[in-house]
Structures are given as C-alpha cells and as structure tokens.
Amino acid sequence: MLTSAKFSLDVNDVVHVGKNALLVGLAAVLTYVGENVTKIDLGSYSALVVPIVVVLVNTVVNWAKDNTK
C-alpha cells in the first residue's frame, strides 16, 4: 500500500515501486523465453530442453503470483 502524501515518496513507496518493476521485468523475460523456446535447435536434445524450460517458466510464474487471495 502506498502510504506517502501527495507528490512525495517514502520508503514503503519506493519498495512497492521496486517490487513492481522487478515483476514487470520478470514478466518481460518470461514472455521472451516463452515465445522463443520452440525456436531452440539443439538437435536431439531439443526434445529434452524445451519441456524443462516450459516447466521452469511455469514455476516462476506461479511463484510470482499472489496466491493468497
């Protein structure tokens, strides 16, 4: 919750904005990986790497969600 007065920031606001920025950056990285995971060409290892990457992406998405509601 943002707790500062109008046109000012306190420590709680900076922490909240920083967490939001990290989640946005994480979402951008996950989107990039998700879009390009099928383009990986590792020969016979592609069939092994792609599912592992997909599971890791899904794990990070579930970790980043607010599951308390």
C-alpha positions in Angstrom: 0.0 0.0 0.0 1.3 3.4 -0.9 1.4 5.5 2.3 3.0 8.8 1.3 1.3 12.2 0.9 0.6 13.6 -2.5 3.8 14.4 -4.6 6.2 12.7 -2.2 7.6 9.3 -1.7 8.6 7.4 1.4 10.5 4.2 1.9 7.4 2.0 1.6 6.5 3.6 -1.8 10.0 3.0 -3.1 9.9 -0.6 -2.0 6.5 -1.1 -3.6 7.6 0.5 -6.9 10.8 -1.6 -6.9 8.9 -4.8 -6.4 6.5 -3.8 -9.2 9.5 -3.0 -11.5 11.0 -6.4 -10.8 7.8 -8.2 -11.6 7.4 -6.3 -14.8 11.0 -7.2 -15.8 10.4 -10.8 -14.9 7.2 -10.9 -17.0 9.2 -9.5 -20.0 11.9 -12.1 -19.6 9.3 -14.9 -19.3 7.4 -13.6 -22.3 10.6 -13.6 -24.4 11.6 -17.1 -23.3 8.1 -18.4 -23.8 7.9 -17.0 -27.4 11.3 -18.3 -28.4 11.6 -21.7 -26.6 10.3 -23.5 -29.7 13.0 -22.0 -31.8 15.8 -23.6 -29.9 17.7 -26.0 -32.1 19.9 -28.3 -30.0 19.5 -31.3 -32.3 18.2 -34.4 -30.4 18.5 -32.5 -27.1 15.7 -30.0 -28.1 13.0 -32.6 -27.1 14.6 -32.6 -23.6 15.4 -28.9 -23.1 12.1 -27.4 -24.3 9.8 -29.2 -21.7 12.3 -28.3 -18.9 12.3 -24.7 -19.9 8.5 -24.7 -20.0 8.2 -26.2 -16.6 10.7 -23.6 -15.2 8.8 -20.8 -16.7 5.5 -22.1 -15.3 7.2 -22.5 -11.9 8.4 -18.9 -11.9 5.0 -17.6 -13.0 3.3 -19.4 -10.1 6.0 -18.2 -7.7 5.4 -14.6 -8.8 1.6 -14.7 -8.5 -0.2 -13.6 -5.3 -1.8 -16.8 -4.4 -3.1 -15.6 -1.0 -6.5 -14.4 -2.3 
